Each structure stands twice: as C-alpha cells, then as structure tokens.
Amino acid sequence: RLNLGPSPSRPMEPSSASPPTAATPRAALRSLDTLWFQVAGTLCNLACTHCFVSCSPTNHTHGFLTLEDVLVHLEDAEALGVKEFYFTGGEPFLNPEMEAILAAALAVGPTSVLTNGLLLDPERCARLKKLSDASRYSLDLRISLDGYDATSNDPIRGASTFERIVGAIRNVHAAGLNPVITVTEVHERNSTHEGKQRFFDLLRQLGIERPRLKILPMFHIGAEAQRGGAYESWQRLSSGEIAEGDADFEHLQCSSCRMVTAQGVWGCPILVNEPSAKMGERLADTLGPFELAHPACWTCHVYGVSCKT
C-alpha cells in the first residue's frame, strides 16, 4: 500500500471504519478510478425533501473543502492513477474557491459538478466554458431536476425552483456547454418511457438538440427517510447473497471510487453521514475493501446504481 505521508492541513488519525463482520460482504477496491469531493460539505441553498445527505442552509455536518485541501488529494489521486473527478455537496458553487478548484481538477482529469443550478448565472457559465475550453479534459455540469413542470418539481426542491433551474439550464446551454439533467425516482413515473420522454421534450424546447438525462433510484436515508420511509429490516446485503471477489462487485461504486470530505476519506459518496463509512484521512489509507453494511448498499447492488455521469 502506498504511503503518501501526512496531510499538511491535518494529522493522520486511525480509521474510524467499523471492523468487518462475518455476515457482511466487503467490496474490494478493483482500481481507484473515480474520486469524489464533498466540496461544499453539507451546506446547500435548498433543503430538498428527498436529499439523502439532508443538506440544507443550516447543515454544517461537513464543512467546505479549501483549494489547499483539494490540491493535496489531487496530488495523491494522480499518483494512484485516478481517472476522473466529481464535485458535490451541498451546493458546490457555494464554495467561494469552487472555480479555482475546478481549474486545478481539470488540469489532471475529466471533471463533473453536481449542482442544483441556482448559482449558474450567465457570467459564471461563461467562466466555466472558458475553463472547459482551456482544458484537454471534459467538464460536465449535472443539474438536478425532479419534475418536468413546477407542479411536480417544486414540492420536492422548493417554491419557484423549477423556473430557476430551467433558467440555469438555458444559461449553461447559451454558454456552449451541454448539461446533464439528473432526475431521481421521487416520482415513479420519472423513470418510465413516457416520463423520460417528457424530460427530453423539455430540454429540446430549451434548444438542446442532444439532451442528456440521468435517472437515479431513491436512497431511503437522510431527508428521504422522513419523507418516503426508511429501509425495511430485510433490505441489507449478506454474505449469502454476494461473496467477496464476486463479479457482482464490479458495478458497485465503492469498488472503484472514494469520497473526500473536510473530515477525511469515505468509502462511498452516499454515506458521508455514516461515521462507519470513513476509511481514513488520505487516499492511501482507503485502498482496502469496503464493508457493505448499510441498507444503501442494498440499493446499489439491487438497482445497479452508479453515481457517475
């Protein structure tokens, strides 16, 4: 295992991950292809009723990552052969260093930002297009939308958010970037053929000739557990269902990614509110297998979830 030394911004600490149990399978890290950054922590300018991290304007569970923090992990990532980077939150563009952070990431590899779009004004979109054009790597903006009209979207994401998000999509498109629209199955019809077509139609009405859509299943944790109900007791993986080393692991996010927060490195971008999912302080501490002990692991396995674009 590589020893990349202590972080200049915080000392090394023992991993807080729980020891594996005989009944719980573990996903080996096949290769560290993808690195996520909880760049805005859990602070968000919205409080969506289905947010699995329960991000909100008052949630400071995880703080902002600084440019200095990100540079340390980017250097580690480059040494370990990471191929792409994702920035999420909270709302990433609340971080005042976000554009400088993106410039640093785009110097190393393809980069995606998961955003609600509310801070994507024309000026920022023009700057992001400039960053994209200056890089040999791609920049993707993933904008969240949960309904194809205000009636279906706003009860989930907040009053008047549909029009503001649509405005952001227009701004991104006008700047010359093609956003990815990310939709959850908070409304079951979203994932049907007719539901997908309505989103495609909406994007084409905005002038986007090649619309891009990503649909994610629901994780029954965080705010969504309060809105739609928590996991049932049987919705957990056991060693009888999936064996360590099984090819079924290959589709699991944790077999090829890690998540950086201001508090260390987690094994999964979904589970940043689970202390047991923390694996260490630096990437080199997290190259071992990840225990699939949370019900959210069941969702990933059963639905074949990938958080990647």
Summary of the structure (lengths in Angstrom):
residues: 309
radius of gyration: 18.9
end to end distance: 29.0
largest distance: 54.0
contacts: 1051
relative contact order: 0.20
helix: 35%
strand: 16%
